[in-house]
Amino acid sequence: MQLYQLEQFQVLAHLEHMTMAADTLHISQSALSQSIARLEQELGVALFDRHGRKISLNKYGREFLSRVENAFRELDDGRKILADMQKAGASRIRFGNAASASLAANILRLYRRQNPDAYLEYCQGKKEDLVHMLKSGETDFFLSTMRPLEPELSGKKLGSLYFELVVPADGPFKDRDSVDLKELKDFRFIGPVRSNEVRQIFEAICFSMNFIPFFSYESNDGSLMLEAVRDGCGILYTLNGSGEAFAHADEKVLERAGLRRLAIKNDYVPPQLWCVRLKDHYLSDAVKGFLQFLDGLFY
C-alpha cells in the first residue's frame, strides 16, 4: 500500500466520479482505476459500489476513508511539529471563514498591523466545505456564526457581532448616523451569495420586519462589494465586531473609496462568532498566537 494510492482513494471517495478524480489528480482514468483495484485487492474488500460508469463509496469505503484522513492529519501534524522544531515555516497560519468577508478582512488587517511578517493563507467558503478542509488538514481553523455540532469539532465562542451598512459618503444618508431597516425596503442591497450564512441571518431579520430585501449584486469578495457600493449598485450590509479595535479597522479603506458606515437602529438578536477547529489537533505556535489575538479582540 503506497501513500499515493491513499491520496488517490481520498480524492475519488470525495468526488465519486472516476473522470473528475483522474482530472484532479492529473493522471489517466485507466491508471486511477488500476491503482484503486490494486488497493482493494490488497485490502481484500471493495471500497466502492459500481453501477456501470457510476461509483459510490460503500460502508467499507466510508470506514477506510475516515482512517485515511486520520492518517493524513497525523502526517500533517508531524510536518508542523518538525517545522516548529526547526523554526522554519512555522509561522504559516491557515485561516478559513464562513462568516462575513468584511469582518475577516478587518481581523486580518488588525493582525497584520501587529505582525507584518506573518504568513497567512485565507479561504472564504461555506461551513460544510471548511469542515472538510479542517478534516483533510487544509486549514487550521475557521470562523462561523454557527456553533459546530460535529463531535470531532471544537467550537469557542469569541463574542457578539452586529450588522451595519456601508453607503456612499455623499449619498442620501450623508447626514445620518443610523437608520431603521424598514426605511430601506425599497432600496437595493449588496451582499454575499445566497448560500452564505450571514446572508441568511440578515434576510431573517428583514423578514421579521415584513419585507424581503432585493439584492442587485452578490459576491463573496469584500473588495468587489465595496466597489459595487461606490458604483451606485446599492447598500452593503456587513457584520462587525463590537470591540473598540473594530470601530476604526477599515476607516481609511472606506474613506479612500468615498464610503461611510451607517448603524442600524433596530433591535435583533446579535449573531455570535465561533472559532472552529478539530479537537485534540496539533496547533503551531503561530496559530496559537493568532487564536490568542482573536480572544483579545473580543474581550
C-alpha angles and dihedrals in degrees: 000000000000129000092238089057090055091049090050091047091051093053093046092046092056096043099036087201121105098204095046091046092050090050091049091050093043093233133113120272091239092052090051092047092051092047092052091046090054090049092051090047091053092048092045094227138081113251096193136045110228124209107175106293092347122090132185132186111255129206092275091049093049092052092046092047092057090052092047092050091048088052093050090049090053090050091049091049089051091053091050093048092051090047090053091047092052093041089229123120091356094121096072114120118190109201126184126191131197094166130068117336091211091052091051090048090054092048092050092045092053092045094050091052088063096033108033093167096052117129107223129181111195129192128181115201151122119300094246091052092049091049087057090049090052092051093047093048096247096124135026098218141333139213123238141164088223123082110236115248099181110110094227093055130085120210126195119190109228101183149283125310131204134205122241135170130237114213138165110281091229096040131110092288096050092119096042130089095189142015140198111243090226088068089062100055091110095044126096118245135213121207148124123305120287095260092059113111094223090053089054092051093048092049090050090054091050091047089054087058091052101253137099114224115234114222119208096173132028128187140139090216110098096202092051091051091053089051089052090055091049090050091054098252094135147282120318120218119203140173120237138179122256096228123108092247092063094055092074103021096110099019095118093045091055093043093053090050093049092247137126141191124257122196123224115234098200125104116240138151104272115235117244124229118225129194107215127197141147118281116250091005121148115252123195120234089253092056092046089052091051092050090051088051089053091052089053093053094058102035 
